[in-house]
Amino acid sequence: MALLVDGELTRLEDLKAQDSGVFDVASGEGLDLRAKLDLAAGEIQEEVDTFLDWEEQGRLEQVVASVSLKRWHILKTLEAVYRDAYFSQLNDRYGQKWRHYESLAEEQKHRYFSSGVQLVARPVRRPSLVSAQVVEGVAGAATYWLKATFLDSEGRESAPSAAVTVSSPVPHSLQVSVMAQEENATHWNLYAGTEEAGLGLQNAEPLPVGEVWMLPAAGLVDGRAPGNGQPTDFRVVRSGLLRRG
């Protein structure tokens, strides 16, 4: 799974899946939903960090972005959206939804901490930036979707980066690199395709951090799809440390 500190816990589409009217409310009230997602994520990080400090187990950088944590994030974001909408208009309908999501978020927070904060022993953060440059070559016109992952010295692989797209209408080649080496990262993998749903691993062996990948003359290869990141190694619960099989 991805890590909490990787960012982008949930997407705008996840908010709409939970509340079909949230886009209309945000548009009508001039609310920035991405800012609300970021704000809620920051508040959750603070609460999780406080919990780990209290239990004297684990670090925020190790926390897995579990399904339970993502649901808490969605509900907490919707709580903030309807709270701001209510205080903007003092509309009772917004007030009811604010209190509804406030209650759901609090319940989900309790479930999350009761089940234990999931952590990895040795975190590998995903790449924060993938750089793609079109250069001279022989490949035909194409649009590429690109994602990258970092690996540590023992082969632990991060969650994939956010997707990057690059296009060229003329014969070309492509150079890709990852920026901002993260702690523990020694190598990286590139996943690419001509559509986001069809990404495949492009390098036969992990590339050393700092090495540039070049599109082969034969084009993209049909490699394995990217994974979801690192599996959980253990949980921290209120009574201490609970190891997982």
C-alpha positions in Angstrom: 0.0 0.0 0.0 1.0 3.6 -0.3 2.2 5.5 2.7 0.3 8.2 4.5 3.2 10.7 3.8 3.1 9.8 0.1 0.3 12.3 -0.3 -2.9 12.1 -2.3 -4.7 9.9 0.2 -7.9 10.1 -1.8 -9.0 11.8 -5.0 -11.8 14.2 -5.9 -13.6 11.3 -7.5 -13.7 9.5 -4.1 -15.5 12.5 -2.6 -18.1 12.4 -5.3 -18.6 8.6 -4.9 -19.4 9.2 -1.2 -21.5 12.4 -1.8 -22.8 13.0 -5.3 -23.6 16.6 -4.7 -20.3 17.8 -3.3 -19.0 19.2 -6.6 -22.1 21.4 -7.0 -21.8 22.6 -3.4 -18.1 23.4 -3.8 -18.7 25.3 -7.1 -21.7 27.2 -5.7 -19.9 28.2 -2.5 -16.5 28.9 -4.1 -14.8 26.1 -2.1 -11.5 24.5 -3.2 -11.9 20.8 -2.8 -8.3 20.0 -3.3 -7.4 22.4 -0.5 -9.9 20.7 1.7 -8.4 17.3 0.9 -5.0 18.6 1.8 -6.2 20.2 5.0 -8.0 17.0 6.2 -4.9 15.0 5.4 -2.7 17.3 7.5 -5.1 17.1 10.4 -5.1 13.3 10.2 -1.3 13.2 10.1 -1.2 15.3 13.2 -3.7 12.9 15.0 -1.8 9.8 13.9 1.5 11.3 14.9 0.2 12.2 18.3 -1.2 8.7 18.8 2.2 7.1 17.9 4.0 9.4 20.2 1.7 8.5 23.0 2.1 4.8 22.4 5.9 5.3 21.9 5.7 3.0 18.9 6.4 3.7 15.2 6.9 6.9 13.2 4.6 8.8 11.0 6.8 8.0 8.0 6.0 4.3 8.5 2.2 4.6 8.4 0.3 2.8 5.6 -2.5 4.5 3.8 -5.0 1.7 4.6 -8.6 1.5 3.4 -9.8 2.5 6.9 -7.5 5.6 6.9 -8.7 6.6 3.4 -12.3 6.4 4.5 -11.6 8.6 7.5 -10.0 11.1 5.1 -13.0 11.2 2.8 -15.4 11.7 5.7 -13.2 14.3 7.3 -12.9 16.2 4.1 -16.7 16.2 3.5 -17.2 17.4 7.1 -14.9 20.4 6.4 -16.7 21.2 3.1 -20.2 21.3 4.6 -19.0 23.1 7.7 -17.6 25.9 5.5 -20.7 25.9 3.3 -22.9 26.2 6.3 -21.0 29.1 7.8 -21.1 30.8 4.4 -24.8 30.7 4.0 -26.2 29.5 7.4 -28.2 27.0 5.4 -29.8 24.4 7.6 -29.4 21.7 4.9 -25.6 22.3 4.9 -25.6 22.3 8.7 -27.3 18.9 8.8 -24.8 17.4 6.4 -21.9 19.0 8.3 -23.1 17.4 11.5 -23.8 14.1 9.7 -20.3 13.9 8.3 -18.7 15.1 11.5 -20.4 12.1 13.3 -19.4 9.6 10.6 -15.8 10.9 10.6 -15.5 10.6 14.4 -16.9 7.0 14.2 -14.4 6.1 11.5 -11.6 7.6 13.5 -12.5 5.4 16.4 -12.6 2.3 14.2 -9.3 3.2 12.7 -7.4 3.5 16.0 -9.3 0.6 17.5 -8.1 -1.7 14.7 -4.6 -0.5 15.0 -2.4 1.9 12.9 -0.8 -0.1 10.2 2.9 0.4 9.6 5.8 -0.9 7.5 9.2 -1.7 9.1 11.3 0.1 6.5 9.3 2.7 4.5 10.1 3.6 0.9 8.3 6.7 -0.3 7.1 7.0 -3.8 8.9 9.4 -6.3 7.6 12.9 -5.9 8.4 13.8 -9.5 8.8 12.0 -12.7 10.5 14.0 -15.5 9.9 13.0 -19.1 11.6 14.7 -22.1 10.8 14.2 -25.8 14.0 14.0 -27.9 14.9 13.1 -31.5 14.2 9.5 -32.5 12.3 7.1 -34.7 9.2 6.3 -32.7 5.9 7.3 -34.3 3.5 9.8 -33.0 2.2 8.7 -29.6 1.0 9.7 -26.1 2.5 8.0 -23.1 1.4 7.5 -19.5 4.2 7.2 -17.1 4.6 6.2 -13.4 7.7 5.3 -11.4 8.5 3.6 -8.1 11.5 3.6 -5.8 13.1 0.5 -4.4 15.5 0.1 -1.5 18.6 -2.0 -1.3 16.6 -5.1 -0.4 14.1 -4.7 -3.2 11.2 -3.2 -1.3 9.1 -1.2 -3.8 7.2 2.0 -3.1 3.7 2.8 -4.3 3.7 4.2 -7.8 4.1 8.0 -8.4 1.3 10.1 -9.7 0.9 9.6 -13.5 2.6 11.9 -16.0 1.6 12.2 -19.6 3.7 13.3 -22.5 3.0 13.4 -26.3 4.8 13.8 -29.5 3.2 14.2 -33.0 6.5 13.6 -34.8 9.1 10.9 -34.9 10.8 11.0 -31.5 12.3 9.2 -28.6 11.7 9.6 -24.9 13.9 10.1 -21.8 12.6 9.6 -18.3 14.2 10.2 -14.9 13.0 10.5 -11.3 13.8 13.5 -9.2 14.3 14.1 -5.5 15.8 10.8 -4.3 13.8 9.7 -1.2 15.3 8.2 2.0 16.3 4.5 1.5 15.8 4.6 -2.3 18.7 3.1 -4.3 16.9 2.0 -7.5 13.8 2.8 -9.5 11.3 1.2 -11.9 9.4 2.8 -14.8 5.9 1.8 -15.8 4.6 3.1 -19.1 1.8 2.6 -21.6 -0.2 4.4 -24.2 -3.2 4.5 -21.8 -3.3 4.8 -18.0 -5.0 1.5 -17.5 -2.3 -0.4 -19.4 0.9 0.5 -17.8 3.7 -2.1 -17.8 7.2 -2.4 -16.4 9.8 -1.1 -18.9 13.2 -2.0 -17.4 14.4 -5.5 -17.2 16.3 -4.8 -14.0 15.8 -1.9 -11.5 17.6 1.2 -12.6 20.1 2.9 -10.2 18.8 6.2 -8.9 20.2 8.9 -11.2 20.2 6.7 -14.3 18.0 7.9 -17.2 15.6 5.5 -19.0 15.5 5.8 -22.8 12.7 4.6 -25.0 14.0 1.6 -27.1 13.8 1.8 -30.9 11.4 -1.2 -30.7 9.0 0.8 -28.4 7.4 0.0 -25.2 7.4 -3.6 -23.8 4.5 -5.5 -22.2 5.7 -5.7 -18.6 3.9 -6.4 -15.3 1.6 -3.8 -14.0 2.6 -1.6 -11.1 1.8 -2.8 -7.6 0.2 -0.9 -4.7 3.2 -0.4 -2.5 4.5 -2.1 0.6 2.5 -4.6 2.6 1.8 -3.9 6.3 4.4 -5.4 8.7 2.7 -4.6 12.0 0.1 -2.5 13.8 0.2 -0.2 16.8 -2.8 -0.5 19.0 -3.7 1.2 22.2 -2.3 -1.7 24.3 1.1 -1.8 22.4 2.4 -3.5 19.4 0.5 -6.2 17.5 2.6 -8.2 14.9 0.9 -9.4 11.8 1.6 -12.9 10.3 
